[in-house]
Amino acid sequence: MKTITLTAIATLALLSAIGFQSAKAQAAGMDGERVQQMQHDDQTPADPGRVQALASARFPDTFGGLYIEHQPRYRVVVNFSRDANASLRQLTADPTFEAVTVAHSLRDLDRIGETVKQVLRAKGLDCTVSTDPRRPSLKVSLRDQDLTPARAALSEAGLMQPFVVVVAYELVELTGGGER
């Protein structure tokens, strides 16, 4: 009886240790630290977030962003400023992902955006700049509703390009009369 009990205890201890190691590995993966490389086969759809991270890391000078379309059909569009098809196929063979060649990478748009902010702030114009991978474009949002001074400053600096879109912040009035 003692032998069976000791054997059972040893077996349970071993299983607990294996279970603990497995739980530890899963928790490490959830914290962003991968213990093992994710297995991916051609039957499993690729994860858009993973493809975006890989594209940004492997092709920082040409990656132009990624977005998902649901209509007229589901597809994941991945933009590159050159070698779009070859670059995408290095990341995934999933046919849901479609490569598109665009004029500017996200890195290019970020650099231009920093210059736009410097030019406008030098003229005393407060702005924010964001990128839109669907176009791809640089959206310059201004607090002032009169966009003429900003457009003039950007034209003077040679930055008023078709991919630079200047808009005024949308004014939103808070509603609701209740006290908190």
Secondary structure, DSSP 8 states (H G I E B T S, - for coil): -HHHHHHHHHHHHHHHHHHHHHHHHHHHHHTT--SS-----TTS---HHHHHHHHHHH-TTTEEEEEEE-SSS-EEEEEESS-HHHHHHHH---TTEEEEE-S--HHHHHHHHHHHHHHHHHTT--EEEEEETTTTEEEEEESSS--HHHHHHHHHTT---TTEEEEE------------
